[in-house]
């Protein structure tokens, strides 16, 4: 016999709203929940388990008397304001997931005598853009015009990520929570975030974003690591929040990708965004941002170009479709470096399979196939 359980209505309505659903719409779609809220029926354990999955909430939370205070573990900045107090549950859960992975990796690296990364926080409290840019280039062993060696900017992006990972920075590309395609992370909600740590820094880049914008996000996050500040941001229309560190990281990214002196020379010869983007091996949107930074364009000019560019990229993305190889996508969602540490820890008995499944969001044959055939 299924026995009903008395659950606080405040918890039920909070759980629905927390997941981003309108309570009225949700209860119309799920009449059973409406009966719980109106006191006509009490849910069974099985029904509550199903409900918790629908609202992305740990099952135990449903038995609390009051909703818990869920605080963002890192500052999160909005381009049209200052620091946000709340983000969507999908962004929140992704931050917590990567924190769990980071906690495990920190302990694993420490136990295996990995050294701290000397560049993390090296410029905490310092605001000299060119000095920071020069040091990032030095650590990554990249000269000022490094990207010109590549035929396309996409190749330069891939190479940059390889170099960053080689230096011990875990670089995650994902546009959903774990592997759930139902739980998307909108770009306007979160373009990326960075969890700074001396031994295991993690960078998250929203893979739903235009590839052309991801390069800027990556270097922006590198600047956060060099200045020692964890943060998340939406970076709407590629504009930083009104915060000193956000503005600094934005300036570092711009100078790293398109040095002002070289940009001025190229612009004076021919102020053509497309041609200059080919020269620097960055996307047109980065060049447009540089034109804004150096006051060659007004903000109105830039925003007009941004909208036109976004429309072009959207059409291109629609034509490409949403297909892809699961295991190739998994490499980006986990990071090759993180996956390699997991693999080694399992092989040496330092990590149980059940814990490896949890840390990678992979199970059984999928886990085996990935680590034996695709890593």
C-alpha positions as CSV (number, residue, x, y, z in Angstrom):
1,X,0.0,0.0,0.0
2,X,1.3,3.4,-1.0
3,X,1.2,5.7,2.0
4,X,0.9,9.5,1.4
5,X,3.5,11.9,2.8
6,X,2.8,15.3,4.2
7,X,5.1,17.8,2.4
8,X,5.2,21.5,3.1
9,X,3.5,23.5,0.3
10,X,6.1,26.2,0.6
11,X,8.7,23.7,-0.4
12,X,6.7,22.4,-3.4
13,X,6.0,25.9,-4.8
14,X,9.6,27.0,-4.1
15,X,11.0,23.9,-5.9
16,X,8.8,24.6,-9.0
17,X,9.8,28.2,-9.1
18,X,13.5,27.4,-8.5
19,X,13.5,25.2,-11.6
20,X,12.3,28.1,-13.7
21,X,8.7,27.0,-14.1
22,X,5.6,29.1,-13.6
23,X,3.7,27.5,-10.7
24,X,0.3,27.9,-12.3
25,X,1.4,26.5,-15.7
26,X,3.3,23.7,-14.0
27,X,0.3,22.5,-12.0
28,X,-2.0,22.7,-15.0
29,X,0.4,20.4,-16.8
30,X,0.7,18.1,-13.7
31,X,-2.7,17.9,-12.1
32,X,-1.4,15.5,-9.4
33,X,0.8,18.3,-8.0
34,X,-2.1,20.7,-8.0
35,X,-4.0,18.2,-5.8
36,X,-1.1,18.1,-3.4
37,X,-1.0,21.9,-3.1
38,X,-4.8,22.1,-2.6
39,X,-4.7,19.4,0.1
40,X,-6.8,16.9,-1.8
41,X,-4.1,14.2,-1.9
42,X,-0.7,13.5,-0.4
43,X,2.2,12.3,-2.6
44,X,3.8,8.9,-2.2
45,X,7.6,8.4,-2.0
46,X,7.7,7.3,-5.6
47,X,5.7,10.3,-6.8
48,X,8.0,12.7,-4.9
49,X,11.0,11.1,-6.4
50,X,9.6,11.7,-9.9
51,X,8.7,15.3,-8.9
52,X,12.2,15.9,-7.6
53,X,13.6,14.8,-11.0
54,X,11.3,17.1,-12.9
55,X,12.3,20.1,-10.8
56,X,16.1,19.2,-10.7
57,X,16.1,19.1,-6.9
58,X,17.8,16.7,-4.5
59,X,15.1,14.4,-3.1
60,X,16.0,15.2,0.6
61,X,15.2,18.9,0.1
62,X,11.5,18.1,-0.2
63,X,11.3,17.2,3.5
64,X,12.7,20.5,4.8
65,X,10.3,22.8,6.7
66,X,11.6,25.9,4.9
67,X,13.4,26.5,1.6
68,X,17.2,26.5,2.1
69,X,19.3,29.6,1.5
70,X,21.2,28.8,-1.7
71,X,24.0,31.3,-2.2
72,X,26.1,31.6,-5.3
73,X,29.6,30.3,-4.4
74,X,31.2,32.9,-6.7
75,X,30.4,36.5,-7.8
76,X,28.3,36.6,-10.9
77,X,28.3,39.7,-13.0
78,X,25.7,41.1,-15.4
79,X,26.6,43.4,-18.3
80,X,23.6,45.6,-17.7
81,X,24.2,45.9,-13.9
82,X,26.5,44.8,-11.2
83,X,26.7,41.5,-9.3
84,X,23.8,39.1,-9.5
85,X,22.3,37.5,-6.4
86,X,20.7,34.6,-8.3
87,X,21.2,32.7,-11.5
88,X,19.0,30.0,-13.1
89,X,19.1,26.5,-11.6
90,X,20.9,25.2,-14.6
91,X,23.8,27.6,-14.2
92,X,23.8,27.1,-10.4
93,X,23.9,23.3,-10.7
94,X,26.7,23.6,-13.3
95,X,28.8,25.7,-11.0
96,X,28.3,23.2,-8.1
97,X,29.1,20.3,-10.4
98,X,32.4,21.8,-11.5
99,X,33.2,22.7,-7.9
100,X,32.8,19.0,-7.0
101,X,35.2,18.0,-9.8
102,X,37.6,20.7,-8.8
103,X,37.6,19.5,-5.1
104,X,38.4,16.0,-6.2
105,X,41.1,17.1,-8.5
106,X,42.8,19.4,-6.0
107,X,43.0,16.5,-3.5
108,X,44.3,14.1,-6.2
109,X,47.0,16.5,-7.5
110,X,48.1,17.3,-4.0
111,X,48.4,13.6,-3.0
112,X,50.4,13.0,-6.2
113,X,52.9,15.8,-5.5
114,X,51.8,18.2,-8.3
115,X,53.0,21.7,-7.6
116,X,51.0,24.9,-7.3
117,X,50.7,27.0,-10.5
118,X,52.8,30.0,-9.9
119,X,50.8,32.3,-12.3
120,X,47.5,31.9,-10.4
121,X,46.8,35.2,-8.7
122,X,50.2,36.7,-9.7
123,X,48.6,40.1,-10.5
124,X,46.0,40.2,-7.7
125,X,45.4,43.9,-7.0
126,X,47.4,45.1,-10.0
127,X,45.8,46.7,-13.0
128,X,48.5,47.2,-15.6
129,X,46.9,45.6,-18.7
130,X,50.0,45.2,-20.9
131,X,52.1,43.7,-18.0
132,X,49.4,41.1,-17.4
133,X,49.1,40.4,-21.2
134,X,52.9,40.0,-21.5
135,X,53.0,37.6,-18.6
136,X,50.1,35.4,-20.0
137,X,52.0,35.3,-23.3
138,X,55.2,34.3,-21.6
139,X,53.6,31.5,-19.5
140,X,51.8,30.1,-22.6
141,X,55.0,30.6,-24.7
142,X,53.1,32.7,-27.3
143,X,54.6,35.6,-29.2
144,X,52.5,38.7,-30.0
145,X,51.6,37.6,-33.5
146,X,51.3,33.9,-32.7
147,X,47.9,33.4,-34.3
148,X,49.1,34.6,-37.7
149,X,50.8,31.2,-38.1
150,X,47.4,29.5,-38.5
151,X,45.3,29.4,-41.7
152,X,42.0,30.0,-39.8
153,X,41.1,31.5,-36.5
154,X,39.3,28.3,-35.6
155,X,42.7,26.5,-35.7
156,X,44.2,29.2,-33.5
157,X,41.4,28.7,-31.0
158,X,42.0,24.9,-30.9
159,X,45.7,25.5,-30.4
160,X,45.2,28.0,-27.6
161,X,43.0,25.6,-25.7
162,X,45.6,22.9,-26.0
163,X,48.3,25.2,-24.6
164,X,46.1,26.3,-21.8
165,X,45.2,22.7,-20.8
166,X,48.9,21.8,-21.0
167,X,49.6,24.4,-18.3
168,X,47.2,22.7,-16.0
169,X,44.1,24.9,-16.5
170,X,40.9,22.7,-16.9
171,X,38.9,24.1,-19.8
172,X,35.3,23.0,-20.1
173,X,33.0,23.6,-23.0
174,X,29.3,22.8,-22.4
175,X,25.9,24.3,-23.2
176,X,23.8,22.0,-21.0
177,X,23.9,20.6,-17.4
178,X,26.1,17.5,-17.5
179,X,24.8,15.6,-20.6
180,X,21.1,16.6,-20.3
181,X,20.0,18.2,-23.6
182,X,16.8,19.2,-21.8
183,X,18.7,21.4,-19.4
184,X,20.2,24.1,-21.7
185,X,22.3,27.0,-20.5
186,X,21.3,30.1,-22.5
187,X,24.2,32.3,-23.6
188,X,22.5,35.5,-22.3
189,X,22.3,33.8,-18.9
190,X,25.9,32.7,-18.7
191,X,28.7,33.1,-21.2
192,X,31.2,31.5,-18.9
193,X,32.7,31.3,-15.4
194,X,36.0,30.6,-13.8
195,X,36.8,28.8,-10.5
196,X,40.3,30.0,-9.5
197,X,42.6,27.7,-7.6
198,X,46.3,27.5,-7.1
199,X,46.6,23.9,-8.2
200,X,43.4,23.1,-10.2
201,X,41.8,26.2,-11.9
202,X,38.6,25.4,-13.9
203,X,37.3,27.5,-16.8
204,X,33.7,27.0,-18.2
205,X,32.8,28.3,-21.6
206,X,29.3,28.1,-22.9
207,X,29.5,25.9,-25.9
208,X,26.1,27.2,-27.2
209,X,27.8,30.5,-27.8
210,X,29.1,31.4,-31.3
211,X,32.5,29.9,-31.7
212,X,33.7,33.3,-32.8
213,X,32.9,34.7,-29.3
214,X,34.4,31.9,-27.3
215,X,38.0,33.0,-28.0
216,X,37.3,36.3,-26.2
217,X,35.6,34.5,-23.3
218,X,38.6,32.2,-22.8
219,X,41.2,35.0,-22.6
220,X,38.8,36.9,-20.3
221,X,38.8,33.9,-18.0
222,X,42.6,33.6,-18.2
223,X,42.8,37.2,-17.0
224,X,40.6,36.2,-14.0
225,X,43.1,33.4,-13.2
226,X,46.1,35.7,-13.4
227,X,44.3,38.2,-11.1
228,X,43.1,35.5,-8.7
229,X,39.4,36.2,-8.9
230,X,36.7,33.6,-9.5
231,X,33.6,34.9,-11.2
232,X,30.8,34.2,-13.7
233,X,29.4,36.6,-16.3
234,X,26.9,36.9,-19.0
235,X,29.0,39.4,-21.0
236,X,26.0,40.4,-23.1
237,X,26.9,41.9,-26.5
238,X,30.5,41.4,-25.4
239,X,30.2,44.2,-22.9
240,X,31.7,43.8,-19.4
241,X,29.9,44.5,-16.1
242,X,30.5,47.8,-14.3
243,X,33.1,46.2,-12.0
244,X,36.9,47.0,-11.9
245,X,38.0,43.4,-12.2
246,X,35.6,42.7,-15.0
247,X,36.7,45.7,-16.9
248,X,40.4,44.8,-16.4
249,X,39.9,41.2,-17.6
250,X,38.0,42.6,-20.6
251,X,40.9,44.9,-21.5
252,X,43.4,42.1,-21.1
253,X,41.4,39.9,-23.5
254,X,41.2,42.6,-26.1
255,X,45.0,43.5,-25.9
256,X,46.0,39.8,-25.9
257,X,44.0,39.0,-29.0
258,X,44.4,42.2,-30.9
259,X,47.3,44.4,-29.6
260,X,46.3,48.1,-29.9
261,X,49.5,49.3,-31.6
262,X,49.2,46.6,-34.3
263,X,45.5,47.1,-34.6
264,X,45.9,50.9,-35.2
265,X,48.4,50.2,-38.0
266,X,46.1,47.7,-39.7
267,X,43.1,50.0,-39.4
268,X,44.9,53.0,-40.7
269,X,45.9,51.0,-43.8
270,X,42.4,49.7,-44.4
271,X,39.5,50.0,-41.9
272,X,37.8,46.8,-43.1
273,X,36.6,44.6,-40.3
274,X,36.7,41.3,-42.3
275,X,40.2,41.8,-43.7
276,X,41.6,42.8,-40.3
277,X,40.0,39.8,-38.7
278,X,41.7,37.5,-41.2
279,X,45.0,39.3,-40.5
280,X,44.8,38.8,-36.7
281,X,43.1,35.3,-37.0
282,X,40.3,36.4,-34.7
283,X,36.6,36.7,-35.5
284,X,35.0,39.8,-36.9
285,X,33.2,40.5,-33.7
286,X,36.5,40.8,-31.8
287,X,37.8,43.3,-34.3
288,X,34.5,45.2,-34.0
289,X,35.0,45.3,-30.2
290,X,38.5,46.6,-30.7
291,X,37.2,49.4,-33.0
292,X,34.9,50.3,-30.1
293,X,37.7,50.1,-27.5
294,X,40.0,52.4,-29.5
295,X,37.1,54.9,-30.2
296,X,37.2,54.3,-34.0
297,X,33.5,53.3,-33.7
298,X,30.8,54.6,-31.5
299,X,28.8,52.3,-29.2
300,X,25.9,52.7,-31.7
301,X,28.2,51.5,-34.6
302,X,29.3,48.5,-32.6
303,X,25.8,47.4,-31.4
304,X,24.5,47.7,-35.0
305,X,27.4,45.5,-36.2
306,X,26.9,43.1,-33.3
307,X,23.2,42.5,-34.2
308,X,24.0,42.0,-37.9
309,X,26.8,39.6,-37.1
310,X,24.7,37.7,-34.6
311,X,22.0,37.2,-37.3
312,X,24.6,35.9,-39.8
313,X,26.0,33.5,-37.2
314,X,22.5,32.3,-36.2
315,X,21.7,31.5,-39.8
316,X,25.0,29.7,-40.2
317,X,24.4,27.7,-37.0
318,X,20.9,26.7,-38.2
319,X,22.3,25.4,-41.5
320,X,24.9,23.3,-39.6
321,X,22.3,21.6,-37.5
322,X,22.7,20.2,-34.0
323,X,24.2,16.8,-34.6
324,X,27.6,15.7,-33.5
325,X,29.7,12.9,-32.2
326,X,28.8,12.1,-28.5
327,X,32.4,11.1,-27.5
328,X,34.0,14.2,-29.3
329,X,31.5,16.3,-27.4
330,X,32.3,14.5,-24.1
331,X,36.0,15.4,-24.5
332,X,35.0,19.1,-24.5
333,X,32.5,18.7,-21.7
334,X,35.1,17.0,-19.4
335,X,38.4,18.5,-20.7
336,X,41.1,16.2,-21.9
337,X,43.3,17.0,-18.9
338,X,40.6,16.3,-16.3
339,X,39.6,13.1,-18.1
340,X,43.3,12.0,-18.2
341,X,43.6,12.5,-14.4
342,X,40.4,10.5,-13.8
343,X,41.6,7.7,-16.1
344,X,45.0,7.5,-14.3
345,X,43.3,7.6,-10.8
346,X,41.0,4.7,-11.8
347,X,43.9,2.6,-13.2
348,X,46.0,3.1,-10.1
349,X,43.2,2.3,-7.7
350,X,43.0,5.9,-6.3
351,X,39.5,6.3,-7.5
352,X,36.6,3.8,-7.4
353,X,34.5,3.3,-10.5
354,X,31.3,4.5,-8.8
355,X,33.0,7.8,-7.9
356,X,34.5,8.1,-11.4
357,X,31.0,7.7,-12.9
358,X,29.7,10.5,-10.7
359,X,32.6,12.8,-11.4
360,X,32.3,12.4,-15.2
361,X,28.6,12.0,-15.6
362,X,29.2,8.8,-17.5
363,X,28.3,5.2,-16.6
364,X,28.9,1.6,-17.5
365,X,29.7,0.9,-21.2
366,X,29.6,4.6,-22.0
367,X,32.4,5.3,-19.5
368,X,34.4,2.3,-20.7
369,X,34.1,3.2,-24.4
370,X,35.1,6.8,-23.8
371,X,38.2,6.0,-21.7
372,X,39.4,3.0,-23.8
373,X,38.5,4.1,-27.3
374,X,38.1,7.9,-27.4
375,X,40.4,9.5,-24.9
